[in-house]
């Protein structure tokens, strides 16, 4: 039984359940920033690596490829993109300035932008810049990004560009998952996207069951899912 893992789970649970609005949520992430990577390492969080590999399967690693990492945080996704030999343009965007400061020190992004993305609001990078891929790993979840931002991702994608996001299908995320399904169905039926791949990540957190506090164990038992779609 790993007491450190239990403490990290409790911290994650506290932040993920912040429901006092965008400012309170970003303050929580600002305060977590310097310990975030270490904490997620304790939980052996594998979604950033698996999502990066999936994205590069469709996008390739070439220098001309452009990727926007939405809710990039401390840059875990960016790190794995570079470790998997991605050589193209990489931008990150996040609402937490302190998380971005950690990401900036890693020198893996070509540019970073501070913005909490809301549905219907322009995404900050230059309106003339279009990306080959938009990634969002773990941020479309309860009290975080609204699933309707998936529609806004299309506005910064080239034709046939890809959207890849990771969603937790835990009990606390039932309403979010339902909305995600509704948004995707609408975008597919309107001919705006087509499915490339949807699959589960069975071991998104690789720890022993005994290391998960009893009060949140049921919330972490469900696997994360990778969703990958192509803009039409």
C-alpha positions in Angstrom: 0.0 0.0 0.0 1.7 3.2 -1.2 0.8 6.2 0.9 2.3 8.6 -1.6 -0.1 7.3 -4.3 -3.0 7.7 -2.0 -2.1 11.3 -1.3 -1.7 12.1 -5.0 -5.1 10.6 -5.8 -6.7 12.8 -3.1 -5.0 15.8 -4.6 -6.2 14.9 -8.1 -9.7 14.3 -6.8 -9.7 17.7 -5.1 -8.6 19.6 -8.2 -10.8 17.7 -10.7 -13.9 18.4 -8.5 -13.3 22.2 -8.4 -16.7 23.6 -9.3 -16.2 27.3 -8.3 -15.6 28.4 -11.9 -12.7 29.0 -14.2 -10.6 31.3 -11.9 -10.7 28.9 -9.0 -9.8 25.9 -11.2 -6.8 27.8 -12.7 -5.7 28.9 -9.3 -5.7 25.2 -8.2 -3.6 24.3 -11.2 -1.2 27.2 -10.6 -0.6 26.0 -7.1 -0.1 22.4 -8.3 2.2 23.2 -11.2 5.6 22.6 -9.7 4.5 19.2 -8.3 2.3 18.1 -11.2 4.8 16.1 -13.2 6.1 14.3 -10.1 2.6 13.5 -8.9 1.4 12.1 -12.3 4.6 10.1 -12.4 3.7 8.4 -9.1 0.5 7.3 -10.8 2.3 6.1 -13.9 -0.1 8.1 -16.1 0.2 6.7 -19.6 -2.5 8.6 -21.5 -0.1 11.4 -22.9 2.3 8.8 -24.3 -0.4 6.6 -25.8 -2.3 9.6 -27.3 1.0 11.0 -28.8 1.7 7.7 -30.5 -1.8 7.5 -31.9 -1.6 11.1 -33.2 1.7 10.5 -34.9 0.4 7.4 -36.5 -1.9 9.6 -38.6 0.1 12.8 -38.7 3.6 11.6 -39.1 6.7 13.3 -37.6 7.7 15.6 -40.5 8.9 19.2 -40.1 6.0 20.6 -42.0 3.4 19.1 -39.6 1.7 21.5 -37.2 0.1 20.4 -33.9 -1.8 22.4 -31.3 -1.8 20.9 -27.8 -4.9 22.2 -26.0 -4.9 22.3 -22.2 -1.2 21.4 -22.5 -0.5 22.0 -18.8 3.2 21.3 -18.0 3.8 19.8 -21.4 3.5 16.0 -20.8 1.9 15.5 -24.3 4.6 17.7 -25.9 7.3 15.7 -24.2 6.1 12.4 -25.6 5.5 13.9 -29.1 9.2 15.0 -29.1 10.3 11.7 -27.6 8.5 9.9 -30.4 10.5 12.0 -32.9 8.0 14.6 -33.8 10.0 17.4 -35.6 7.2 19.7 -36.7 5.7 22.9 -35.2 4.2 22.4 -31.8 2.1 25.0 -30.0 0.5 24.6 -26.6 -2.4 26.5 -24.9 -3.6 26.4 -21.4 -5.4 28.6 -18.8 -2.8 28.2 -16.1 0.1 30.5 -16.4 2.1 28.5 -13.8 1.6 25.2 -15.6 2.8 26.9 -18.8 5.9 28.2 -17.0 6.8 24.6 -16.3 6.2 23.6 -19.9 8.3 26.6 -21.2 11.3 25.5 -19.2 11.3 22.1 -21.1 11.9 23.9 -24.4 9.8 21.5 -26.4 7.1 23.9 -27.7 7.6 26.5 -30.4 5.2 28.8 -28.7 2.8 28.8 -25.7 -0.5 30.7 -25.2 -2.4 31.5 -22.1 -6.2 30.9 -22.6 -8.9 28.9 -21.0 -10.9 27.8 -24.0 -14.6 28.3 -24.0 -17.2 27.2 -26.5 -17.8 29.7 -29.3 -14.7 31.8 -28.5 -11.8 32.1 -30.9 -8.7 30.1 -30.0 -5.8 32.5 -29.5 -3.1 31.5 -32.0 -3.1 33.6 -35.2 -6.4 33.2 -37.2 -4.4 32.6 -40.3 -2.6 29.6 -38.8 -4.2 26.2 -39.3 -3.0 23.0 -37.7 -2.7 19.5 -39.0 -3.7 18.2 -35.6 -5.4 19.4 -32.5 -4.9 17.3 -29.3 -6.6 17.5 -26.0 -5.6 14.9 -23.4 -7.7 14.7 -20.3 -9.1 18.2 -20.2 -12.6 17.5 -21.6 -13.9 16.4 -18.2 -16.1 17.4 -15.3 -15.6 21.1 -14.3 -13.0 21.6 -17.0 -13.4 22.1 -20.8 -16.9 22.0 -22.2 -17.3 19.2 -24.8 -18.7 21.8 -27.2 -15.1 23.1 -27.7 -14.7 20.2 -30.1 -16.6 22.2 -32.6 -14.1 25.1 -32.1 -11.2 22.8 -32.7 -12.4 22.4 -36.3 -11.9 26.2 -36.9 -8.1 25.9 -36.4 -7.7 22.7 -38.5 -6.8 22.3 -42.1 -9.1 20.1 -44.2 -8.4 16.5 -43.4 -6.7 17.5 -40.2 -7.3 15.4 -37.1 -8.8 16.0 -33.7 -7.5 13.6 -31.0 -8.7 13.8 -27.4 -8.7 11.5 -24.4 -11.8 11.2 -22.2 -12.3 9.4 -18.9 -15.5 7.4 -18.9 -15.8 7.2 -15.1 -19.0 7.5 -13.1 -18.4 11.2 -12.3 -18.0 11.9 -16.0 -21.3 10.3 -17.2 -22.8 13.7 -18.1 -19.7 14.9 -19.9 -19.4 11.6 -21.9 -23.0 11.9 -22.9 -22.5 15.4 -24.2 -19.3 14.3 -26.0 -21.3 11.6 -27.8 -24.0 14.2 -28.7 -21.5 16.7 -30.1 -19.6 14.0 -32.1 -22.9 12.6 -33.5 -23.9 16.1 -34.7 -20.5 16.7 -36.3 -20.6 13.3 -38.0 -24.2 13.7 -39.2 -23.4 17.2 -40.6 -20.5 15.8 -42.6 -17.9 17.8 -40.7 -15.8 14.9 -39.3 -15.3 11.2 -39.8 -14.1 8.6 -37.2 -10.6 7.3 -37.5 -10.2 5.5 -34.3 -11.9 5.1 -30.9 -10.3 2.8 -28.3 -9.8 2.3 -24.6 -6.7 2.8 -22.6 -7.1 0.1 -20.0 -4.0 1.1 -17.9 -4.1 4.9 -18.0 -3.0 4.8 -14.3 -0.8 1.9 -13.6 -1.0 1.5 -9.8 -2.4 -1.2 -7.4 -6.0 -1.0 -6.5 -5.0 -0.8 -2.8 -3.3 2.5 -3.6 -6.6 4.2 -4.5 -8.5 5.7 -1.6 -11.8 3.9 -1.0 -13.8 7.1 -1.5 -12.6 7.5 -5.1 -11.8 4.0 -6.2 -14.9 3.6 -8.3 -14.1 6.8 -10.1 -10.8 5.6 -11.3 -11.7 2.1 -12.3 -13.1 3.1 -15.7 -10.6 3.3 -18.5 -9.7 6.4 -20.5 -10.6 6.4 -24.1 -8.8 7.8 -27.1 -11.0 9.5 -29.7 -9.5 10.3 -33.1 -11.4 12.0 -36.0 -10.6 13.6 -39.3 -12.0 16.9 -40.5 -13.9 16.6 -43.8 
